[in-house]
Amino acid sequence: MNLAKKIFLLGWLLFLIGCIGYYISHTDDFTPKHITDFVRRFEGHLLLAYFIISFLRGFTLMPSTPLVIAGALLFPENKINVLLISLGGILFSATLIYFLSEFLGFDSYFEKIAPEKMVSITTKINSPWGFLFVVLWSFFPLAPTDLVCYLAGTVRMNFLRFILAVALGELIICLFYTYSLGSLNLLQG
């Protein structure tokens, strides 16, 4: 690994450790209600703040679900914008993670620690069922989508198949959150 990769990886890991430390020590800050309250502080620029936070989320590996729910509750009259911003942020993060996994050498790392597992995962993700595997993983709310992005990038799944699968899986779950929770209008007042 060259020096630039090592510096980038070290900086990103330190940032991630800091974010994880903050998350662990401030778990109440990451509830949909608290995120909604935080975003509301920007009054006239709420949608812009939501957009920025949604797109920066991927750098912290924070799950997208609390942000999607917060957006649905915060902007119940703007469901389509919440859906588009949420999906855009998720797909932006998925793309970054997909390409960074190879750049940072995760393929070599995973092949060293679990070569048999990597062959198995490579076979599954690159099989005709790989698209469906990524769709279902992306759709399931308890499975971290970022992990499948790393795996797909590491095993070099066709990018177009990968991003379409993530988009389809996340579209389904984001539609559910946006339209079912957005109609509750719980936090408006």
MOLIN-V887824 format. One record per run of one state. SS is the DSSP state (hx for helix, st for strand, lp for the rest). FROM is the first residue (numbers start at 0). LEN is the number of residues. Records with the same first field share a line. If there is no record, write none. Layout:
SS: FROM-LEN + FROM-LEN
This chain:
lp: 0-2 + 25-1 + 30-1 + 40-2 + 59-5 + 74-1 + 103-2 + 113-1 + 125-4 + 139-5 + 154-4 + 182-7
hx: 2-23 + 26-4 + 31-9 + 42-17 + 64-10 + 75-28 + 105-8 + 114-11 + 129-10 + 144-10 + 158-24
